[in-house]
């Protein structure tokens, strides 16, 4: 039986770790309703505003006659293909979306939606990360995907814990200084 993240009543560390493993191994994409709505709005904008512009460019280029040597036509068709690929990718994310009810997740440990302040033990500086789902990531603002190696290494950890996380660039060592959830 497969449960959605919203159906989990996470009460202890073991459950949180299992939840973290499920997020990584699952074909579902965890996201909040806000992230889902953001992706949906982008799909609608691409389909209803961008695609008609490209279709008009194709029609205008087709009206010029011989298509075999019509650079404008071929450029517009290429743009249409790239735009359709982006639309398909975004629709795929929406189809695999697993809307997470963050109110049912633990508040005393790192979980989806948490804002985590850590001390980098190697460089002795503080960093803040927010664990978000697809559509909400913004690396300049410290919003990292919950499915990333860094986020997965933080999942389930409690205040004061030290953690070693293997990431593609090596091993990072942190101490958890603060865990908060924005309402």
Secondary structure, DSSP 8 states (H G I E B T S, - for coil): ----GGG----SHHHHHHHHHHHHHSS-EEE-HHHHHHHHHHHHHIIIIIHHHHHHHHHHHHHTS-STT-HHHHHHHHHHHHHHHHHHHHHHHHHTEEE--GGGS-SSB--TTEEEEEEETTTTEEEEEEEE-TT--BGGGTEEETTSHHHHHHTT-BTT-EEEEEETTEEEEEEEEEEEE--
